[in-house]
Amino acid sequence: MVLKTEHLNYIYGAGTAFEKQALKDINLVIPENQFIGIIGHTGSGKSTLIQHLNGLIRATSGAIYADGKNIYEDGYDKKTLRSKVGLVFQYPEHQLFETDVFSDVCFGPKNLGLCTEEIEERAREALSQVGLDHSYYRKSPFELSGGQKRRVAIAGILAMHPEVLILDEPTAGLDPRGRDEILDQVARLREEQKITVLLVSHSMEDVANYVSRIIVMNRGQVLYDDVPSRVFEYYQELEKVGLAAPQVTYVIQTLKSQGWDIDTSVTTIEQAKQAILKALNS
């Protein structure tokens, strides 16, 4: 599924004393099978933006197109849109409400009107995809760790066979191992199922290691939209809006300023290692 926004604007509390423009003239194209990072400080508009993409919030003005169809047209099927554009919230407990894990993952497919056999097959498949075996099926979601809750929430979306998976801060509060496990699984799922993934995060390291495109939000507008290496060239500008580039960027830029002949487009530790070795051997 291809998503497109045209001159998208959203105002909170329009016409009241609390009026605030959260999105300003957003124009984006989200193509199929792309891994995209959306970054920005608190209040930048990134969470508001993603809630527009599956119709949870209606824009004040502008349009959103899903495979060329305006989702705001009369008669457009928002239920189908939400089954194809799945959103996993930052706090998974906000979308976990059944008595056990298996029932929770079955909830989405059940609402699609599928037969019991298909519903349960999808649930088993989705739980397996996020690394939860049958020993978790009858556990209460609220007895699980933070990382396990996130896996269940992601499984609940995957069971609906989405074409676009949106993850809002999926690694918040997790230790480094937990973050890597979640993001490695998401990256593998994207490769295997050829789905589009939008990763909302404040962690530059997470974004640099996984995505092929970064959208930087600031004060409700798109500040940058490019490949990671190009976005991180503006590390000083990012700092001015409360963000920062990955630590690798600062190391490489420091070496460059000291006269090293080194590739400054690297964004990951492995790339930096190779660039440093190449510079040492040149």
Order of alpha helices (4+ residues) and beta strands (2+ residues): beta-beta-beta-alpha-beta-beta-alpha-beta-alpha-alpha-alpha-beta-alpha-beta-alpha-beta-beta-alpha-alpha-alpha-alpha
